[in-house]
Amino acid sequence: MKRRQFIGLIGNSSLFLLAGGLSSCVYDKKNKFSEEFVFLEAEQFKDLGGWDLDQQSMDQMGSPYLLAHGLGIPVEDAKTNIKFPSSGNYRVWVRTRDWVAPWKAPGAPGKFQLLINDEPLKETFGTKGAEWNWHDGGVVKVEKEASITLHDLTGFEGRCEAILFCKDLEFEPVNDIEALTKFRRNLLELPDKPDDGGEYDIVVTGGGLAGTCTAISAARNGLKVALVQDRPVLGGNASSEVRVWPEGHTNKSPYTHIGDIVNEILPPIKKEKGQVLNGVDSSYYDDALKLKVVKAEPNISLFINHRAIKVETTDNVINAIIVQSTISARQTKLSGKLFSDCTGDATIGYKAGADYEYEIKDLMGSSNLFSVLDASNPEEVLACECKDKSALAMKCEIGEIAQPFPRCPWALDLSDKPFPGRKGVKTFNRQGLEAFANMWYWESGFNKNQVTEIELIRDHNFRAMYGAWDTLKNVDKMYPNHRLGWSAFIAGKRESRRLMGDVILDAEDFKKQKIFDDQAFPCSWHVDIHTPKKEYQTGFKGNEFVSDYTRGKKYNYGGLYWAPYRTLYSRNIKNLFMAGRDISVTKTGLGPVRVMRTTGMMGEIVGKAAAICIKQNVSPRGVYEKHLDKLKILMSKPGSERT
């Protein structure tokens, strides 16, 4: 069969490649293809069932996708209904991948079916291709309406990005992202011009603690604020989706109110010495509290489930950003006088041409925390956040508490290797389940691009988790009544791009207690740099999955250090602030500043400085050069105070 492939657009025609030559297809008056297509975005299913929306690799693939993150138990079906231009035969294409194929691992664990009117296609998806690709599902005969179902078969991270129905049975969709994006947006009838989202004093991108505190601080100081977050919750790593416990000391002299907003939006839980709060119950992270505080601020316009995709600049000044809904794919333009990059990956600064540092070598990696539960313990079952909680509770109620786990030949083979939690293995003085679950050191991607390869890094974390649990359950015959209870599918990142400011802070500045006249936020975490842990490297060089950290007198600096304001704005983009792990520090300087209570306090400072910028008509640099005294006055005022 000779198939045509879409390759681009010229004027009102679509260009296709057919048998080595070009052919075109003209739009009709409604801007639809005269060929009959139906393009169905997975994230636009009416009912996602147990599938999760994953936007982490949206920049690389042009769209979010749905993930069947069931920890080995198939998730509930995702369902929707669609209308066809006409009844008849359509070829079905599903954009997916075999997620373990990059490692040439056997088994294709992410299998799923596509059901049309409750009838599964003959093809099983998630079984082909190391890269995202269009998997040919064959030809199906339909009427003008049909129900569509994604049916997970394994619970092991199956993924679907889009479904395409083609009346032209010889048509083959393209995988090139630029061409596919144009094709996608035309078939979805999305406008070329973004919606007007308004003009703001400051546009804050990134809704982690840094961005959330920036927005609240700026709003309370009288600014009109847009806050953009690409997930359905605020908090970033300190949300219920990632569950990294926020560290760092707040409310320190001489500016004892710096940290007020951080403490306002975090639950009043005090971590005891030695207590592990990573990966624990979602109530510890209280997403609703953060959202409540933000929504109570009349000066904040919240763009939840939106991701920044483009930055518009003129002469080193940002004029606007374009954000795209991770659900509807509609785009919105947000104009502003000031911008704050709180994305962690320095997305806004990078797209604007800001000076930055980033070497993809010996990086700190990303983690995907996980927990386990004992099915023989009714209290743990009752508190379980498993997607099959009802079924689990019913089984346990009648005494069916054994929790078998399938063999995972596609995961890391740890059957003859040491790892945290294995019998006889101690990791940082912990052993057994205490060393296995809820631990920060399950980490990978030390020599991978934490921005463009995050799906691969996250998936390697999955292979480590599943491989270790397979070994404990099926090789070592341990924990017969235990199961994986929860796991983050959003990666908790530690290091990527850092934007350069007028001061670039290094670890030596902390150790020598170098004093700056613009001290702005307190740092209390030690110089914490992660590297692969040597005990677990054998057989996994270049693909390590357990980390070590720097410790001892060499990496301490006396317990507290006030970092300068000049690390919080770009040295070459005139109206760009930053807060979070993308501020102006060296690689070693990142160690003490990257914990989340500290990054939240950065945001508090940025919000105050932004208010001075607007009221005094100066740049972020101008605050330091002309109005540092005004910033210090604001730093002395309570974070709850509104001006």
C-alpha positions, 0 to 999 in steps of 0.5 A: 500500500502506498501511503501519503504522509503529511509534511507541512502547510503552504497557504490553504493547502496541506502538503503530503508525500506520496510515492516520492512526490508531493500532493496537496489537499485544500481546506474547505470554507470552515478550514477543515481538510476536505479529506475526512479526519478525526483527531482525538487528544487523549487529554480531552477524554470526557472521563480520564478514569484512572489514567493520569495527565502527564505534561512533563515532556510537552515541549518535546512532543507537542502535547501532554499524554495520558499515563496508566500509572497503576503500580502493576494493577490496571487502571480504570478505563478512560472514556469519551464519545466522538462524532465522525464527518460521515460513516464508513471505514477509517484507519485508526492511528494511536500515538504511543510508544513501548516505554522500555524499548530505549533500553532494549528491555523485553516485555513491553509492559505498557500494553493497552487496548483501544475499544470502539463501541466497546469492541477492542481493536485487534492491535495491542498498543504500547508495544512498538517503538522506542520513540513516540510514534503512530501505531497503526491500529487497522481499519474500523467501520463506524457510524456517525457517532462512537464511544472510545475507550482506553483500556489498560492491560497491565498498570505498568505505565502505558501511555497514549498521546492522541488517536487519529481516524483517517477516511483516507486509508492510505494516509500516514500521520507524521512524527515530526513535531513541528509538522504534527503540531500544525496538523494537530491544531488545524484538525482541532480547529484551534486558532492561530492567534492566541487568546488575549489573557490580559496585561499584568504588572508581573507574570509569574510562571511556575506554581511551586513554592517559589512561584506561589510565594512570588505571586502572593507577595506581589499581589499583597504589595499592590500588583496585578499578577498572573500565576501560571502553573502546568499542573492541576495543583500548586506546590511543585515538589511540595505538592501531593503529586511529588511529595518532597518535604520542604526544608529550610529555616524561615523567619530569621533575624534580622528580617524575621518576617521573611518566611511568613507566606511560606508558613502560611501556605504550608501545613503546620507540621513540624518534622521531628529529628530523623523523621521521614516525611517524603512520600507520605500521605497527601494530607501532609502537603495540603494542596487545597490550602495553597490553592485557597490562599492564592484564590483569596487574593483578588489581584491574582489571576490563576492560570492552572493547567497551563504551560508556557510555550513561547516568549515574546521579546524586544531588545532584551525585554520580555513583552509577553508569554504564550501559554497553552492549556494542557487540557484544551490546547488553546493558547493565551497571551499574557502581557506584562511589565515584569516576569518571574521565572519560577519554573525550575528549568529556567524555561522563560529565561531560556526562551527569552535569551537570558544568560544561563549555565547548564552542563549536562554532566555530573548533574544532581538527578531526579527522583520519583518517590514511592511508598508501600503498605501492609494489606494485613493492616486495616488502618493502612488499607483504610488510609491507602491512596491506591487507585483500586482502594475499594477493591483492595478494602473488600478483599482485605475485609474477607481476609484475602491479604496476600499481595502477589506482584508479577515478574518484571523482566523489563525492569532493572535486574537486581536479582543479584545486586545490592539495593536499599531495602534488600536483606543485609543491606544498610543505606545511610544506617537504614535497612529493610522497608525503612530503607526501601520506601519514601526515600529521596536517594532513589534518583537517576539522570546524573548524566542526562538532560533533565529538561529534554530527557525527563521522560526517560529519566522518570522511566528509569526511576520506574524500572528501578522501583519495579525491579527492586520490588520484583526482587524483594517479592519474587526472588527474596520471598519477602513482604508477602502482604505488602504492596506498592501503595503510591508513587510519584509520576511527576519527577522531583527535579534537583538541577537543570538550567541556572540563570545568571544575575549580577551576583553568581553565588558560589559555595565558597561564599557560604563557607566564608560568610561573604557579606553582601549589602543586599542580603535578602533571603536566609539559607540554612541547608548545607552544601548538598550536592548529589552524586551516584552512590558507589555501593550500587554502581556495579553493572549500572555505570551511566544508568545509576539509580541511587544517590549519595550526598555531600556531608561533613564540615567541608560542606557546612557554613555555620548554619545560616547565610543571607544570600543577596538580592542580586541573585534573583534577577537576570543580568541581561533580560531587563525585566526578568526576575527568578526564584527557585532552583534556577537563580544565579548560583554556581553548581556548588552554590545550588546545594544550599539554596534549592530546598523549598522553604528557601525558594519560597522566601526568594519568591517573597523577596521578588514580590516585594522588589517587583512592587518597587519596580512598578511604583518607582518605574525601575528595573529589577537592577534599579531596585538594587542601584536606587531603592535598596533601602525601600526593599529593606523596609518592605522586608521588615513588614509582615507577609500578610500585610497588604498595601 
